[in-house]
Amino acid sequence: MEIRYSNENKRYECDLENLPVFSVDGEAKDIENAKALMEALIPNLSEIDSSCRSCAADELLEIKNDSWLEEDEEPLDRQTFADRLELKRAEFDVDGLTLWYDDDDMFWGHSIMVVCSKTGAPDFAEMLG
């Protein structure tokens, strides 16, 4: 994994198996701190992703099953919900990490965002867009 600085985007970037990973732009000190967080957490991204999927299921599954089911669609279980999420990008900043997921049309194309602390532990999940 090579983390490189993009002068054009004013941030650090790397690609992991077609997953864009980058630091958000900001003050030089903040960007360097975000890079350090990238270096610390990227080796654990698979485990963080799993925890984030669980967090999203914990916070959004009831909403899906109560309000977003298509006609004749069966309610989803927690594992099916988590498995249908597709990780699209990871953003690092000085406060932690945000993982963005495609919803596989469970919420008609909305994005699902999971915000994590500096340790990679998920804090909360939201449906956006």
C-alpha positions as CSV (number, residue, x, y, z in Angstrom):
1,M,0.0,0.0,0.0
2,E,1.4,3.3,-1.1
3,I,0.0,6.5,0.5
4,R,0.8,9.4,-1.8
5,Y,0.2,13.2,-1.6
6,S,-2.0,14.6,-4.4
7,N,-1.0,18.2,-5.1
8,E,-4.1,18.6,-7.3
9,N,-6.5,17.4,-4.5
10,K,-4.4,18.7,-1.6
11,R,-4.8,15.4,0.3
12,Y,-3.2,12.0,0.8
13,E,-4.6,9.2,-1.2
14,C,-4.2,5.4,-1.8
15,D,-6.2,2.7,-3.5
16,L,-7.0,-0.6,-1.8
17,E,-8.5,-3.2,-4.2
18,N,-10.4,-0.5,-6.2
19,L,-11.4,1.3,-3.0
20,P,-10.5,5.0,-2.9
21,V,-9.0,5.9,0.4
22,F,-8.1,9.5,1.2
23,S,-7.6,12.2,3.7
24,V,-9.9,15.1,3.6
25,D,-8.3,18.4,2.7
26,G,-7.7,21.1,5.3
27,E,-4.8,22.7,7.2
28,A,-1.4,21.1,6.6
29,K,-1.2,19.9,10.2
30,D,-4.6,18.3,10.0
31,I,-3.7,16.5,6.7
32,E,-0.5,15.1,8.3
33,N,-2.5,13.9,11.3
34,A,-5.0,12.3,9.0
35,K,-2.2,10.6,7.1
36,A,-0.8,9.1,10.4
37,L,-4.3,7.8,11.1
38,M,-4.5,6.3,7.6
39,E,-1.2,4.5,8.3
40,A,-2.4,3.2,11.6
41,L,-5.9,2.1,10.6
42,I,-5.6,0.8,7.0
43,P,-4.0,-2.5,8.0
44,N,-7.2,-3.1,10.1
45,L,-9.7,-1.8,7.5
46,S,-11.3,-5.3,7.0
47,E,-12.1,-5.6,10.7
48,I,-13.3,-1.9,10.8
49,D,-15.5,-2.5,7.8
50,S,-17.1,-5.5,9.5
51,S,-17.8,-3.5,12.6
52,C,-19.2,-0.6,10.5
53,R,-21.6,-3.0,8.7
54,S,-22.8,-4.2,12.1
55,C,-23.2,-0.6,13.3
56,A,-25.2,0.3,10.2
57,A,-27.4,-2.8,10.6
58,D,-28.0,-2.0,14.3
59,E,-29.0,1.6,13.5
60,L,-30.8,1.3,10.2
61,L,-32.3,-2.2,9.9
62,E,-35.5,-1.3,11.8
63,I,-36.0,1.8,9.6
64,K,-35.6,-0.4,6.5
65,N,-38.0,-3.0,7.7
66,D,-40.6,-0.5,9.1
67,S,-40.6,2.1,6.3
68,W,-38.6,1.1,3.2
69,L,-39.8,-2.4,2.2
70,E,-41.0,-2.7,-1.4
71,E,-44.4,-4.3,-2.0
72,D,-44.1,-8.1,-1.2
73,E,-40.6,-7.6,0.1
74,E,-39.8,-9.7,3.1
75,P,-38.1,-8.0,6.1
76,L,-34.4,-8.3,6.2
77,D,-32.4,-9.9,8.9
78,R,-29.3,-8.2,10.4
79,Q,-26.7,-10.3,8.4
80,T,-28.5,-9.9,5.1
81,F,-28.6,-6.1,5.6
82,A,-24.9,-5.9,6.5
83,D,-24.0,-8.2,3.5
84,R,-25.8,-6.0,1.0
85,L,-23.8,-2.9,1.8
86,E,-21.0,-2.2,-0.7
87,L,-18.0,-0.2,0.6
88,K,-17.4,2.7,-1.8
89,R,-14.8,4.9,-0.1
90,A,-12.9,5.6,3.1
91,E,-12.2,9.2,4.3
92,F,-9.8,10.0,7.1
93,D,-9.5,13.3,9.0
94,V,-8.1,14.3,12.3
95,D,-11.1,13.0,14.2
96,G,-11.2,9.5,12.7
97,L,-12.5,7.7,9.7
98,T,-15.8,7.7,7.7
99,L,-16.8,4.8,5.6
100,W,-19.3,5.3,2.8
101,Y,-21.5,2.5,1.5
102,D,-23.8,1.9,-1.5
103,D,-27.1,0.7,-0.1
104,D,-27.9,-1.8,-2.9
105,D,-31.2,0.0,-3.3
106,M,-32.4,-0.9,0.2
107,F,-33.1,2.8,0.6
108,W,-33.7,3.6,-3.1
109,G,-30.1,4.6,-3.8
110,H,-29.2,6.6,-0.7
111,S,-25.7,6.5,0.7
112,I,-24.9,5.0,4.1
113,M,-22.2,6.7,6.1
114,V,-20.6,5.2,9.2
115,V,-18.4,7.6,11.3
116,C,-15.6,6.0,13.4
117,S,-13.4,7.3,16.1
118,K,-9.6,7.5,15.9
119,T,-9.4,3.9,17.0
120,G,-11.6,2.8,14.1
121,A,-14.6,1.9,16.4
122,P,-17.9,3.0,14.8
123,D,-19.7,5.9,16.5
124,F,-22.9,6.0,14.4
125,A,-24.4,5.3,11.0
126,E,-26.7,7.5,8.9
127,M,-28.5,7.2,5.6
128,L,-27.8,10.3,3.4
129,G,-28.9,11.6,0.1
